[in-house]
Amino acid sequence: MALSGQEAEKQGPAEPRPGREPESWWCLVSYLCFYGFMAQMRPGESFITPYLLGPDKNFTQKQVTNEITPVLSYSYLAVLVPVFLLTDYLRYKPVLLLQGLSYVSVWLLLLFGSSVLHMQLMELFFSVTMAARIAYSSYVFSLVPPAHYQRVAGYSRAAVLLGVFTSSVLGQLLVTVGRVPFSTLNYVSLAFLTFSLVLALFLRCPKRSLFFNRSVPAGASPSELDQMNPGPGQPTGGRPGPAAAWRDSALARVLRELGHNLRLPQLRLWSLWWVFNSTGYYLIVYYVHILWNVVNPTMDSTRVYNGGADAASTLLGAITSFAAGFVKIRWAVWAKLVIAAVTVVQAGLVFLMYRTDSIWLCYMAFVLFRGSYQFLVPIATFQIASSLSQELRALVFGVNTFLATVLKTIITLIVSDKRGLGLPVHSQFLVYFMYFLVLFVAYFFAALLVGLQHLRRGIHQPLPPAQELRSPVQEKAVQDGALGSLQPGARPLALEDGVEAAGPASPEQSQQPEAKA
């Protein structure tokens, strides 16, 4: 029988193997977290738009809105899949070095570039840094035993959020209190990024990764993908033919497992949320700085508070992400309604940003908008990951991100690019408001349909197991009618929605799943 992601993880070593220093990996994780913090120290990032529109560069608003910024979506779509594959094939460290070099290139172009083409090239390098973030978030899992995944993932994420918050606050203080010009602020950012690139040189290169570098040392437990059932065409002896070799390949096994799990309604729901809502979220993030400059077109740099708004939104996002881990409701019943409620709030906040002439209201709306999105991210992360093996989690999140990037690129081409409608930023926010409004209507009617179906079954009747998220082995057991005849030692696990599933007893069952922002 194929092992679920949770079972395979639990069979991994809970502690480092004998002969190794038990605390050695803590030093590696601490160094990685310090690197993650320093890589976020870009105090000039919040002020790039006023810098480009100001006397330092003197680009027009139309050039920034319709020629420079759209390149970020196009280039991100182009580099996302290659960087994702290279991250695993090259085992993380080279991609982190590529990210550091790209960051340095971004700020060199910002400081010394003078044409629209230079700024478009800057956006290309910035898209590489965005795509390479997967290397940092995945690298930490190659350093520690599976028993510590949840804790170290929290530490690395906290280091990133703390770095973003510190960078935004530092940038705002330098501009408002220190009266530092934007050009000097970019030199400070370049110095921090050069230091983080030096730090990346001393990161250890792991011997294994998720898909390509999969040799298992003696005594080590196999990965989850190695424990999946081979395809039915696997030959019993001799050299396999091309068709049998494909069916037995790692990719084919992953795709079969993925197709099996896509039948889970909650997995489909939260994957669709990830695609459509993250598309709208990043469109707002990309263009909100241009909107702020339109609402508050001041030439006095000390009255630009973009860094404070970014710091507040980061802090609120961290708080809402943390709070989401304590929300306990029956997600199979209420998920669509919660998504609809959050989406209509987002639509209202986007409309407020579109309508208001007050920069403070615009700042506040963006802070709340970002916090509302970050509230649902850890919930979506858990709902998607809870029924998937480690390899499938990486694949599903990668596919969701890719589809969101494709949709975002299409909208950018139609709405923002000068070759499309080339709308000014205010008109773009009206389009984004309508986008979130359409999403709200779809979620609301879907929630209404779920509510009516639930009422028909009776308010006290438990939901059938098919409407809850389960691991692949639990799904198969239900289909075979063998939920009560699993391996000895198995005991019922209470899922968060109140439906029992079966699985092996383990101390890790009491741990709360990680909520990623």
Backbone torsions as a table, in degrees:
resi	resn	phi	psi	omega
1	MET	NA	139.4	179.2
2	ALA	-68.6	139.1	-179.8
3	LEU	-86.9	141.5	176.5
4	SER	-74.3	168.0	178.5
5	GLY	-61.2	-41.0	-177.7
6	GLN	-66.8	-40.6	-178.3
7	GLU	-68.2	-41.2	-178.3
8	ALA	-64.1	-39.4	178.3
9	GLU	-63.5	-39.2	-174.9
10	LYS	-72.6	-19.5	177.6
11	GLN	-82.3	-10.5	177.7
12	GLY	-69.3	164.2	-179.5
13	PRO	-65.7	130.4	-178.8
14	ALA	-79.1	-22.8	-178.7
15	GLU	-133.8	162.5	176.5
16	PRO	-59.9	149.9	-177.8
17	ARG	-66.5	151.6	178.3
18	PRO	-58.5	149.1	-178.4
19	GLY	96.5	-13.8	177.6
20	ARG	-103.9	152.6	176.6
21	GLU	-69.5	118.2	-174.6
22	PRO	-57.0	-30.6	-175.2
23	GLU	-98.4	2.7	-174.0
24	SER	-63.4	-37.6	-178.2
25	TRP	-70.8	-21.7	175.5
26	TRP	-64.8	-36.5	177.2
27	CYS	-63.8	-41.5	179.1
28	LEU	-64.7	-42.6	179.6
29	VAL	-66.0	-41.4	178.8
30	SER	-62.2	-42.5	178.7
31	TYR	-64.4	-41.8	179.1
32	LEU	-63.5	-40.9	178.4
33	CYS	-64.6	-39.5	176.7
34	PHE	-63.3	-41.1	175.8
35	TYR	-61.8	-44.2	179.3
36	GLY	-60.9	-38.1	176.5
37	PHE	-64.2	-48.1	-176.2
38	MET	-68.1	-32.1	179.9
39	ALA	-67.1	-19.6	178.3
40	GLN	-90.6	-3.5	-177.6
41	MET	-79.8	83.4	179.5
42	ARG	-129.8	72.5	-173.3
43	PRO	-62.1	-18.4	178.7
44	GLY	-84.5	-8.0	-173.8
45	GLU	-64.2	-38.2	-179.0
46	SER	-67.5	-14.5	-173.8
47	PHE	-117.4	19.3	-179.3
48	ILE	-64.4	-44.2	-177.4
49	THR	-63.1	-51.0	176.4
50	PRO	-63.5	-27.1	175.7
51	TYR	-66.2	-43.9	179.5
52	LEU	-69.0	-34.9	-177.7
53	LEU	-85.4	-13.4	-176.6
54	GLY	-84.9	-172.8	-176.5
55	PRO	-67.0	-19.0	-180.0
56	ASP	-63.4	-43.6	-178.2
57	LYS	-114.9	-34.1	172.8
58	ASN	63.1	35.9	171.4
59	PHE	-78.8	153.4	177.3
60	THR	-82.0	160.1	178.7
61	GLN	-62.8	-36.9	178.8
62	LYS	-65.0	-39.4	177.7
63	GLN	-63.6	-44.9	-179.3
64	VAL	-67.0	-40.9	-174.8
65	THR	-76.3	-43.6	-169.1
66	ASN	-108.2	-8.2	-179.4
67	GLU	-122.2	-38.9	-174.4
68	ILE	-90.4	-55.9	-175.1
69	THR	-61.5	-39.5	179.4
70	PRO	-58.5	-25.2	-179.6
71	VAL	-61.7	-29.1	-179.8
72	LEU	-60.3	-44.0	179.4
73	SER	-66.2	-43.5	-178.4
74	TYR	-64.6	-47.7	-177.0
75	SER	-69.2	-34.5	177.6
76	TYR	-63.1	-41.0	176.7
77	LEU	-62.0	-38.1	-177.3
78	ALA	-71.0	-35.2	-172.7
79	VAL	-99.2	-10.8	-172.2
80	LEU	-60.7	-53.8	-176.6
81	VAL	-67.8	-47.1	177.8
82	PRO	-58.4	-41.4	179.8
83	VAL	-67.7	-37.1	178.1
84	PHE	-60.6	-44.5	-179.9
85	LEU	-71.1	-41.1	179.7
86	LEU	-65.4	-32.6	178.8
87	THR	-56.3	-46.2	-178.6
88	ASP	-76.4	-42.7	-176.0
89	TYR	-65.6	-40.8	-177.8
90	LEU	-89.5	-1.9	175.9
91	ARG	64.4	52.0	162.1
92	TYR	74.0	-58.8	-170.3
93	LYS	-58.8	-46.5	178.5
94	PRO	-59.0	-33.6	179.5
95	VAL	-72.3	-34.9	174.9
96	LEU	-65.3	-36.9	174.9
97	LEU	-66.3	-40.1	176.2
98	LEU	-61.5	-39.6	177.5
99	GLN	-62.6	-44.5	179.2
100	GLY	-62.2	-42.8	177.6
101	LEU	-64.6	-37.1	179.3
102	SER	-67.2	-40.9	176.8
103	TYR	-60.3	-44.6	178.7
104	VAL	-62.1	-40.6	178.9
105	SER	-64.2	-38.2	178.6
106	VAL	-57.8	-48.5	-175.1
107	TRP	-77.7	-25.9	172.7
108	LEU	-66.3	-41.0	177.7
109	LEU	-67.8	-38.3	177.3
110	LEU	-61.6	-39.7	-175.8
111	LEU	-79.3	-38.9	-170.5
112	PHE	-115.1	-9.2	176.5
113	GLY	-74.6	151.4	-175.8
114	SER	-135.4	-5.4	-176.8
115	SER	-119.6	168.0	176.1
116	VAL	-61.8	-38.3	178.7
117	LEU	-61.3	-40.7	177.1
118	HIS	-61.1	-41.4	-179.5
119	MET	-71.4	-32.5	174.7
120	GLN	-66.9	-38.4	174.9
121	LEU	-65.7	-35.7	175.3
122	MET	-60.2	-42.3	178.0
123	GLU	-64.9	-34.4	176.6
124	LEU	-62.4	-48.1	178.1
125	PHE	-63.9	-35.5	178.9
126	PHE	-66.0	-35.0	177.6
127	SER	-66.0	-32.8	176.7
128	VAL	-65.2	-40.6	178.3
129	THR	-64.3	-36.3	178.6
130	MET	-67.2	-45.0	-179.5
131	ALA	-65.9	-31.1	-177.0
132	ALA	-78.3	-4.8	178.4
133	ARG	-62.0	-25.4	178.1
134	ILE	-61.6	-29.0	-179.9
135	ALA	-65.2	-42.6	-180.0
136	TYR	-67.5	-45.3	-176.8
137	SER	-68.6	-24.9	179.6
138	SER	-92.4	-27.9	-174.2
139	TYR	-59.2	-38.0	-174.5
140	VAL	-61.6	-29.8	-177.2
141	PHE	-74.6	-14.2	176.4
142	SER	-84.7	-5.5	-174.6
143	LEU	-100.8	-19.9	-168.2
144	VAL	-128.2	159.5	173.8
145	PRO	-68.0	156.5	-178.5
146	PRO	-57.4	-29.9	-178.0
147	ALA	-62.5	-19.2	-176.3
148	HIS	-109.2	9.2	-177.7
149	TYR	-55.0	-48.5	-173.4
150	GLN	-62.3	-43.5	-176.4
151	ARG	-67.8	-47.5	-176.0
152	VAL	-70.7	-30.1	175.1
153	ALA	-64.1	-38.5	176.5
154	GLY	-65.2	-40.5	179.3
155	TYR	-63.9	-45.7	-177.5
156	SER	-66.5	-38.3	178.3
157	ARG	-67.4	-40.4	178.6
158	ALA	-63.0	-37.1	178.8
159	ALA	-63.4	-40.0	178.7
160	VAL	-65.3	-48.7	-178.8
161	LEU	-62.6	-40.8	178.6
162	LEU	-64.7	-38.0	177.3
163	GLY	-64.5	-43.7	178.4
164	VAL	-62.5	-44.3	-179.5
165	PHE	-64.2	-47.5	-179.5
166	THR	-62.4	-41.3	179.8
167	SER	-62.7	-44.3	-179.1
168	SER	-65.6	-42.7	179.2
169	VAL	-64.9	-43.5	179.5
170	LEU	-61.3	-44.2	178.9
171	GLY	-61.2	-43.2	-179.6
172	GLN	-66.0	-40.9	178.8
173	LEU	-64.6	-41.3	179.6
174	LEU	-64.5	-36.9	-178.4
175	VAL	-76.4	-48.9	-172.4
176	THR	-80.6	-47.4	-176.3
177	VAL	-87.5	-47.7	-177.7
178	GLY	-82.5	-9.5	-178.7
179	ARG	52.7	40.0	179.2
180	VAL	-79.3	130.2	177.6
181	PRO	-67.3	159.1	-176.8
182	PHE	-61.7	-35.1	-179.6
183	SER	-63.8	-42.5	177.6
184	THR	-64.8	-37.8	178.1
185	LEU	-60.7	-36.6	178.2
186	ASN	-71.2	-32.2	173.6
187	TYR	-65.4	-39.2	176.5
188	VAL	-62.2	-43.2	177.5
189	SER	-60.8	-42.6	179.5
190	LEU	-61.9	-38.2	178.6
191	ALA	-65.0	-44.9	177.8
192	PHE	-60.6	-43.9	-176.4
193	LEU	-69.5	-33.8	175.3
194	THR	-65.4	-39.9	176.9
195	PHE	-64.1	-42.3	178.9
196	SER	-65.2	-32.6	176.0
197	LEU	-65.4	-39.2	176.4
198	VAL	-63.8	-40.9	177.4
199	LEU	-60.1	-38.7	-179.0
200	ALA	-63.8	-27.0	179.8
201	LEU	-63.5	-25.5	-175.3
202	PHE	-100.2	7.2	174.0
203	LEU	-71.2	145.1	178.8
204	ARG	-78.9	140.2	177.2
205	CYS	-90.7	116.0	-178.4
206	PRO	-65.1	157.1	178.5
207	LYS	-86.6	-20.1	-177.8
208	ARG	-127.2	156.9	171.8
209	SER	-141.3	-168.1	-165.9
210	LEU	-79.9	-47.0	-171.3
211	PHE	-112.3	-49.7	-168.9
212	PHE	-87.4	-47.1	-176.1
213	ASN	-97.3	88.5	-167.4
214	ARG	-121.8	19.0	178.0
215	SER	-65.3	133.2	-175.7
216	VAL	-101.2	118.9	178.3
217	PRO	-64.2	160.1	178.4
218	ALA	-61.2	134.2	178.9
219	GLY	85.5	-9.8	-179.1
220	ALA	-87.7	149.7	178.5
221	SER	-78.0	145.4	179.5
222	PRO	-68.9	159.2	178.2
223	SER	-75.2	173.1	-177.7
224	GLU	-64.5	-38.9	-179.0
225	LEU	-64.4	-36.1	179.2
226	ASP	-64.4	-21.5	-175.8
227	GLN	-96.8	1.5	175.4
228	MET	-71.9	152.3	177.6
229	ASN	-65.7	134.5	173.8
230	PRO	-68.4	163.6	-178.3
231	GLY	-67.0	161.5	-176.4
232	PRO	-66.4	-18.1	-177.8
233	GLY	-88.1	10.6	-178.2
234	GLN	-68.5	126.5	-178.9
235	PRO	-73.2	152.3	-179.6
236	THR	-83.6	-18.4	179.4
237	GLY	-164.2	166.0	-179.7
238	GLY	76.7	-175.9	-177.4
239	ARG	-83.9	127.6	-177.5
240	PRO	-70.8	147.4	175.3
241	GLY	-75.5	174.5	-178.2
242	PRO	-59.6	-44.0	-179.2
243	ALA	-64.7	-43.8	179.8
244	ALA	-67.3	-37.6	178.6
245	ALA	-64.2	-38.5	177.5
246	TRP	-65.8	-44.9	-178.4
247	ARG	-64.0	-27.2	-177.7
248	ASP	-95.8	1.0	-178.6
249	SER	-72.0	161.3	-179.8
250	ALA	-62.1	-42.0	-178.4
251	LEU	-63.7	-42.7	-179.8
252	ALA	-63.7	-40.2	178.8
253	ARG	-65.4	-39.9	177.5
254	VAL	-62.5	-43.6	-178.5
255	LEU	-65.8	-39.7	177.2
256	ARG	-63.0	-44.2	179.0
257	GLU	-63.5	-39.2	179.2
258	LEU	-65.2	-44.6	177.8
259	GLY	-60.1	-36.6	177.7
260	HIS	-65.4	-41.8	-176.2
261	ASN	-77.2	-21.6	-179.3
262	LEU	-66.7	-10.6	176.4
263	ARG	-75.4	-10.4	-179.7
264	LEU	-77.0	121.0	-174.8
265	PRO	-60.2	-41.6	-177.7
266	GLN	-66.8	-33.8	176.9
267	LEU	-64.1	-43.2	178.0
268	ARG	-65.0	-43.0	-177.5
269	LEU	-59.9	-51.0	-175.2
270	TRP	-74.2	-26.7	173.4
271	SER	-67.1	-41.7	176.8
272	LEU	-64.6	-39.5	176.6
273	TRP	-60.2	-43.5	-178.8
274	TRP	-58.7	-44.1	-176.6
275	VAL	-67.7	-53.2	-170.9
276	PHE	-77.1	-42.5	-176.5
277	ASN	-76.6	-35.1	176.8
278	SER	-68.3	-29.0	174.5
279	THR	-60.4	-52.0	178.5
280	GLY	-63.2	-38.5	-178.6
281	TYR	-61.3	-48.1	-176.5
282	TYR	-73.3	-27.6	173.0
283	LEU	-63.1	-40.7	177.1
284	ILE	-65.2	-45.2	-178.1
285	VAL	-62.6	-39.4	-178.4
286	TYR	-65.2	-36.9	-169.3
287	TYR	-109.1	-3.7	-175.3
288	VAL	-68.5	-32.0	179.0
289	HIS	-66.1	-33.9	175.4
290	ILE	-68.1	-39.8	177.6
291	LEU	-62.1	-42.2	179.1
292	TRP	-59.7	-38.1	179.7
293	ASN	-69.1	-29.8	176.6
294	VAL	-73.0	-43.0	-179.1
295	VAL	-68.9	-36.6	-177.8
296	ASN	-127.8	75.1	-174.9
297	PRO	-81.1	53.8	-178.4
298	THR	-84.0	147.9	174.7
299	MET	-95.0	-4.3	178.6
300	ASP	-88.1	106.1	-174.8
301	SER	-63.7	-25.3	-178.7
302	THR	-71.6	-12.1	178.5
303	ARG	-102.6	14.0	174.6
304	VAL	-98.6	120.4	-172.6
305	TYR	-115.5	32.3	-179.6
306	ASN	-61.2	-38.2	179.7
307	GLY	-63.7	-40.4	177.4
308	GLY	-64.4	-39.5	178.4
309	ALA	-66.1	-41.0	177.6
310	ASP	-65.1	-39.7	179.1
311	ALA	-65.1	-44.4	180.0
312	ALA	-64.3	-40.5	-179.5
313	SER	-68.5	-36.0	176.5
314	THR	-65.2	-43.9	179.5
315	LEU	-63.8	-45.1	178.9
316	LEU	-64.9	-38.4	177.3
317	GLY	-61.8	-40.0	177.5
318	ALA	-65.1	-39.7	-179.8
319	ILE	-66.5	-46.9	-179.1
320	THR	-67.0	-35.5	176.5
321	SER	-63.0	-42.3	178.4
322	PHE	-65.8	-43.2	-178.8
323	ALA	-64.9	-31.3	-178.5
324	ALA	-62.0	-26.6	179.0
325	GLY	-67.7	-13.6	-178.8
326	PHE	-105.5	3.3	179.6
327	VAL	-80.6	120.3	-178.7
328	LYS	-122.4	96.8	174.7
329	ILE	-136.0	170.9	178.0
330	ARG	-82.0	95.1	-173.4
331	TRP	-65.1	-28.3	178.5
332	ALA	-63.5	-25.7	179.7
333	VAL	-96.9	-42.3	-168.3
334	TRP	-103.6	-2.9	-174.5
335	ALA	-58.0	-49.3	-177.1
336	LYS	-63.6	-37.8	-180.0
337	LEU	-68.1	-41.3	177.8
338	VAL	-63.5	-44.6	178.2
339	ILE	-60.8	-42.7	179.3
340	ALA	-62.0	-41.8	-179.2
341	ALA	-64.5	-45.1	179.4
342	VAL	-65.5	-38.4	-177.6
343	THR	-67.5	-39.7	179.2
344	VAL	-68.7	-32.3	173.2
345	VAL	-63.9	-43.6	178.1
346	GLN	-61.8	-42.0	178.9
347	ALA	-61.1	-42.4	178.6
348	GLY	-64.0	-38.5	-180.0
349	LEU	-69.7	-37.9	176.3
350	VAL	-65.0	-40.1	177.9
351	PHE	-63.7	-38.2	177.2
352	LEU	-63.5	-41.9	177.2
353	MET	-62.8	-34.7	179.1
354	TYR	-70.2	-37.5	-170.9
355	ARG	-91.5	-30.7	-169.3
356	THR	-75.8	150.2	172.9
357	ASP	-106.2	3.0	179.7
358	SER	-98.0	123.8	-179.9
359	ILE	-66.8	-30.2	-179.8
360	TRP	-70.4	-39.3	174.4
361	LEU	-65.0	-36.7	178.8
362	CYS	-65.9	-43.4	175.3
363	TYR	-59.5	-48.5	-176.9
364	MET	-61.7	-41.5	-179.8
365	ALA	-62.7	-40.2	179.3
366	PHE	-67.8	-41.1	178.9
367	VAL	-59.0	-46.6	179.9
368	LEU	-68.0	-37.6	178.3
369	PHE	-60.6	-47.0	-179.4
370	ARG	-66.2	-39.1	178.6
371	GLY	-64.8	-38.7	179.7
372	SER	-66.5	-38.2	177.6
373	TYR	-66.2	-45.5	-178.0
374	GLN	-66.0	-22.1	176.7
375	PHE	-64.5	-38.7	-176.8
376	LEU	-86.2	-18.0	-177.2
377	VAL	-59.8	-50.9	179.6
378	PRO	-64.7	-32.3	176.9
379	ILE	-64.8	-46.5	177.9
380	ALA	-62.5	-39.5	-179.8
381	THR	-60.6	-45.6	-179.8
382	PHE	-68.1	-44.4	-177.0
383	GLN	-63.2	-34.4	178.6
384	ILE	-76.7	-43.4	-171.6
385	ALA	-80.8	-19.3	-170.9
386	SER	-67.1	-21.8	-178.7
387	SER	-111.3	12.1	-173.5
388	LEU	-119.7	149.8	171.8
389	SER	-73.0	170.6	-175.3
390	GLN	-60.6	-43.3	179.8
391	GLU	-64.3	-41.3	-179.1
392	LEU	-67.6	-34.1	176.5
393	ARG	-59.8	-49.2	179.8
394	ALA	-59.5	-42.1	-178.2
395	LEU	-67.3	-46.0	-178.0
396	VAL	-64.9	-45.3	178.3
397	PHE	-64.3	-36.3	176.9
398	GLY	-66.2	-43.2	178.6
399	VAL	-65.1	-43.7	178.6
400	ASN	-59.7	-44.9	179.3
401	THR	-63.7	-40.4	179.2
402	PHE	-64.1	-45.1	179.6
403	LEU	-63.6	-39.8	176.7
404	ALA	-62.6	-38.6	179.5
405	THR	-67.2	-39.0	176.9
406	VAL	-61.6	-48.0	179.9
407	LEU	-62.8	-42.1	178.7
408	LYS	-62.1	-39.8	179.3
409	THR	-66.4	-40.2	178.8
410	ILE	-63.3	-45.5	179.5
411	ILE	-64.0	-41.4	178.2
412	THR	-60.9	-43.8	-179.5
413	LEU	-62.2	-39.8	-177.7
414	ILE	-77.3	-45.1	-168.9
415	VAL	-91.0	-44.8	-167.5
416	SER	-99.5	-40.6	-172.5
417	ASP	-63.8	145.2	179.2
418	LYS	-66.2	-20.9	176.1
419	ARG	-79.7	-12.5	173.1
420	GLY	-101.5	-130.7	178.8
421	LEU	-74.6	-28.8	179.3
422	GLY	58.6	44.5	-175.4
423	LEU	-71.2	147.4	170.2
424	PRO	-66.0	163.7	-170.0
425	VAL	-63.9	-34.3	178.7
426	HIS	-62.7	-44.7	178.9
427	SER	-65.6	-33.8	176.9
428	GLN	-61.5	-40.9	-179.0
429	PHE	-67.8	-28.3	172.7
430	LEU	-65.9	-40.8	176.8
431	VAL	-63.6	-41.6	-179.8
432	TYR	-67.3	-34.3	174.6
433	PHE	-61.0	-45.5	178.6
434	MET	-64.1	-34.8	177.7
435	TYR	-60.8	-49.8	179.3
436	PHE	-67.1	-31.5	178.2
437	LEU	-66.2	-40.9	177.0
438	VAL	-63.4	-42.3	177.3
439	LEU	-60.8	-41.5	179.3
440	PHE	-61.2	-45.1	-179.7
441	VAL	-60.3	-43.7	-179.6
442	ALA	-63.6	-45.8	179.7
443	TYR	-65.5	-38.4	-176.7
444	PHE	-65.7	-45.4	-179.9
445	PHE	-69.3	-33.5	174.7
446	ALA	-64.8	-40.5	177.2
447	ALA	-65.9	-38.5	178.1
448	LEU	-62.8	-40.6	178.7
449	LEU	-64.8	-42.3	177.6
450	VAL	-62.6	-42.0	178.9
451	GLY	-62.3	-41.7	179.1
452	LEU	-65.8	-40.8	178.2
453	GLN	-64.8	-38.6	179.6
454	HIS	-66.8	-39.8	178.4
455	LEU	-65.6	-34.9	179.0
456	ARG	-64.9	-38.6	-179.9
457	ARG	-72.9	-21.2	-177.0
458	GLY	106.3	133.2	-172.9
459	ILE	-64.6	-25.1	-176.1
460	HIS	-98.9	-3.5	-179.2
461	GLN	-83.4	128.2	-179.0
462	PRO	-66.7	152.1	179.5
463	LEU	-69.3	145.5	174.6
464	PRO	-64.3	149.9	-175.9
465	PRO	-58.0	-26.8	-176.5
466	ALA	-64.5	-16.0	-178.7
467	GLN	-95.6	5.5	179.4
468	GLU	-112.3	156.3	175.1
469	LEU	-76.4	131.6	175.6
470	ARG	-135.3	161.3	173.2
471	SER	-73.0	161.6	-178.0
472	PRO	-56.1	-38.6	-179.0
473	VAL	-68.0	-34.6	178.2
474	GLN	-69.1	-38.9	177.1
475	GLU	-60.7	-44.5	-179.3
476	LYS	-65.9	-37.8	179.8
477	ALA	-64.7	-39.3	178.3
478	VAL	-63.7	-43.0	-178.6
479	GLN	-65.4	-36.1	-179.4
480	ASP	-82.4	-3.4	-178.2
481	GLY	69.2	27.7	-174.2
482	ALA	-121.2	30.2	-177.7
483	LEU	-63.6	-28.9	-179.3
484	GLY	-92.9	3.2	-176.5
485	SER	-124.1	41.4	177.8
486	LEU	-77.5	-173.9	-174.4
487	GLN	-62.3	153.3	176.6
488	PRO	-60.0	145.6	-179.1
489	GLY	93.1	-10.0	178.7
490	ALA	-77.1	146.1	177.2
491	ARG	-139.6	158.1	-177.3
492	PRO	-66.9	140.4	175.1
493	LEU	-110.3	132.6	178.1
494	ALA	-84.1	109.9	175.7
495	LEU	-72.9	165.0	-173.9
496	GLU	-65.6	-23.9	-179.9
497	ASP	-88.7	4.9	174.9
498	GLY	91.1	4.7	179.5
499	VAL	-102.4	135.0	-176.6
500	GLU	-84.3	140.4	173.1
501	ALA	-127.6	171.9	-176.7
502	ALA	-110.7	147.2	179.0
503	GLY	-174.6	165.9	-178.9
504	PRO	-71.9	146.2	177.1
505	ALA	-68.4	140.4	-178.3
506	SER	-160.6	145.2	175.8
507	PRO	-61.6	-23.8	-176.7
508	GLU	-74.3	-9.4	-177.4
509	GLN	-65.8	-24.9	-179.6
510	SER	-81.8	-8.2	-178.0
511	GLN	-79.0	144.2	177.5
512	GLN	-80.7	134.2	179.2
513	PRO	-59.7	147.2	-177.3
514	GLU	-67.1	139.3	175.0
515	ALA	-107.3	112.3	-179.1
516	LYS	-93.8	137.9	176.1
517	ALA	-84.6	NA	NA
